[in-house]
Amino acid sequence: MEHDWIDVHKYASQDIVCQYQPWGPNTEEDSKGFVNQVIEDANQELRTRFVFAIVYNAYMIGAGELNIRDLTNKVGEIAYIVNPSYWGIGIATDVAMLLIDFGFEELKLHRIYATCDPRNIGSSKVLEKVGMTKEGRIREDLLIKDGWRDSLLYSLLEHEWKKI
Ligand SMILES: CC(C)(COP(=O)(O)OP(=O)(O)OC[C@H]1O[C@@H](n2cnc3c(N)ncnc32)[C@H](O)[C@@H]1OP(=O)(O)O)[C@@H](O)C(=O)NCCC(=O)NCCS
């Protein structure tokens, strides 16, 4: 929804949320632009981007995202972000599992991957908790605020995915 930018802005404007990301901290215009882009991408005829609002106690407290990166080879990438007021209670883990279920069940993907900064302990724990395998470390693949950033690469394959 267009007015979701207000809730997006509550977390995306915080340094701690985007310290390992190439974007942010968001200005109001950045947060509005993000939401408008999400709406535009959701309306593409051949949709490859799926962004879900995380709603907790009737508040939007984050977002989970699945992008189809390769249609031919059925590859998708997941990502998530949670408002710091709600960190540490299992929300990102639940969201990652829902995104994985969505990718394999609805989109019929074969491989789902995710990357995170090696310093992002919370995110790497999430990816391990949902059963992803660490494939390795991509060197200096992202330019962020404090310089070039390595990424840990995690993945889950269709035949490794089990409904819990
Ligand atoms: C990374 C992030 C999504 C984790 O969200 P969360 O809802 O707090 O994660 P969970 O509660 O599911 O935690 C999963 C595990 O990580 C641990 N954890 C979470 N944050 C942590 C931190 N900063 N340091 C160490 N461990 C952490 C939790 O304790 C939990 O482990 P446990 O089950 O052994 O106790 C959240 O910190 C965030 O939004 N960060 C900013 C955006 C971001 O980095 N997104 C990921 C991009 S790769």
The ligand as an SDF file (V2000), in Angstrom:
LIG
                    3D

 48 50  0  0  0  0  0  0  0  0999 V2000
   19.0450   -9.9460   10.6140 C   0  0  0  0  0  0  0  0  0  0  0  0
   17.6150   -9.7340   11.1390 C   0  0  0  0  0  0  0  0  0  0  0  0
   16.6540   -9.8580    9.9870 C   0  0  0  0  0  0  0  0  0  0  0  0
   17.3190  -10.7780   12.2270 C   0  0  0  0  0  0  0  0  0  0  0  0
   15.9490  -10.6370   12.5870 O   0  0  0  0  0  0  0  0  0  0  0  0
   15.3460  -11.2790   13.9210 P   0  0  0  0  0  0  0  0  0  0  0  0
   13.8560  -11.2950   13.7740 O   0  0  0  0  0  0  0  0  0  0  0  0
   15.9130  -10.5980   15.1080 O   0  0  0  0  0  0  0  0  0  0  0  0
   15.9110  -12.7760   13.8320 O   0  0  0  0  0  0  0  0  0  0  0  0
   15.4520  -14.0130   14.7510 P   0  0  0  0  0  0  0  0  0  0  0  0
   14.7780  -13.4830   15.9910 O   0  0  0  0  0  0  0  0  0  0  0  0
   14.7010  -14.9520   13.9050 O   0  0  0  0  0  0  0  0  0  0  0  0
   16.8720  -14.5770   15.1850 O   0  0  0  0  0  0  0  0  0  0  0  0
   17.4990  -15.6890   14.6280 C   0  0  0  0  0  0  0  0  0  0  0  0
   18.7190  -16.0230   15.4810 C   0  0  0  0  0  0  0  0  0  0  0  0
   19.7020  -14.9890   15.3710 O   0  0  0  0  0  0  0  0  0  0  0  0
   20.0200  -14.4610   16.6430 C   0  0  0  0  0  0  0  0  0  0  0  0
   20.2760  -13.0470   16.4760 N   0  0  0  0  0  0  0  0  0  0  0  0
   19.4490  -12.1050   15.9820 C   0  0  0  0  0  0  0  0  0  0  0  0
   20.0790  -10.9250   15.9360 N   0  0  0  0  0  0  0  0  0  0  0  0
   21.3340  -11.1360   16.4010 C   0  0  0  0  0  0  0  0  0  0  0  0
   22.4660  -10.3050   16.6030 C   0  0  0  0  0  0  0  0  0  0  0  0
   22.4410   -9.0010   16.2830 N   0  0  0  0  0  0  0  0  0  0  0  0
   23.5910  -10.8550   17.0940 N   0  0  0  0  0  0  0  0  0  0  0  0
   23.6450  -12.1630   17.4020 C   0  0  0  0  0  0  0  0  0  0  0  0
   22.6030  -13.0200   17.2260 N   0  0  0  0  0  0  0  0  0  0  0  0
   21.4640  -12.4950   16.7470 C   0  0  0  0  0  0  0  0  0  0  0  0
   18.7920  -14.7540   17.4990 C   0  0  0  0  0  0  0  0  0  0  0  0
   19.1120  -14.7900   18.8700 O   0  0  0  0  0  0  0  0  0  0  0  0
   18.4020  -16.1180   16.9570 C   0  0  0  0  0  0  0  0  0  0  0  0
   19.2640  -17.1290   17.4370 O   0  0  0  0  0  0  0  0  0  0  0  0
   18.7740  -18.2180   18.4810 P   0  0  0  0  0  0  0  0  0  0  0  0
   17.5510  -18.8470   17.9050 O   0  0  0  0  0  0  0  0  0  0  0  0
   19.9320  -19.1220   18.5820 O   0  0  0  0  0  0  0  0  0  0  0  0
   18.4610  -17.4550   19.7220 O   0  0  0  0  0  0  0  0  0  0  0  0
   17.4770   -8.3140   11.7720 C   0  0  0  0  0  0  0  0  0  0  0  0
   18.5380   -8.1280   12.6710 O   0  0  0  0  0  0  0  0  0  0  0  0
   17.4720   -7.2040   10.7480 C   0  0  0  0  0  0  0  0  0  0  0  0
   16.4240   -6.8250   10.2290 O   0  0  0  0  0  0  0  0  0  0  0  0
   18.6570   -6.6420   10.4460 N   0  0  0  0  0  0  0  0  0  0  0  0
   18.7820   -5.5430    9.5000 C   0  0  0  0  0  0  0  0  0  0  0  0
   18.4920   -5.9670    8.0700 C   0  0  0  0  0  0  0  0  0  0  0  0
   19.3210   -7.1550    7.6530 C   0  0  0  0  0  0  0  0  0  0  0  0
   20.4830   -7.2350    7.9830 O   0  0  0  0  0  0  0  0  0  0  0  0
   18.6750   -8.0570    6.9250 N   0  0  0  0  0  0  0  0  0  0  0  0
   19.3130   -9.2340    6.4260 C   0  0  0  0  0  0  0  0  0  0  0  0
   20.0560   -8.9250    5.1840 C   0  0  0  0  0  0  0  0  0  0  0  0
   21.1460  -10.2420    4.7440 S   0  0  0  0  0  0  0  0  0  0  0  0
  1  2  1  0
  2  3  1  0
  2  4  1  0
  2 36  1  0
  4  5  1  0
  5  6  1  0
  6  7  2  0
  6  8  1  0
  6  9  1  0
  9 10  1  0
 10 11  2  0
 10 12  1  0
 10 13  1  0
 13 14  1  0
 14 15  1  0
 15 16  1  0
 15 30  1  0
 16 17  1  0
 17 18  1  0
 17 28  1  0
 18 19  1  0
 18 27  1  0
 19 20  2  0
 20 21  1  0
 21 22  1  0
 21 27  2  0
 22 23  1  0
 22 24  2  0
 24 25  1  0
 25 26  2  0
 26 27  1  0
 28 29  1  0
 28 30  1  0
 30 31  1  0
 31 32  1  0
 32 33  2  0
 32 34  1  0
 32 35  1  0
 36 37  1  0
 36 38  1  0
 38 39  2  0
 38 40  1  0
 40 41  1  0
 41 42  1  0
 42 43  1  0
 43 44  2  0
 43 45  1  0
 45 46  1  0
 46 47  1  0
 47 48  1  0
M  END
$$$$
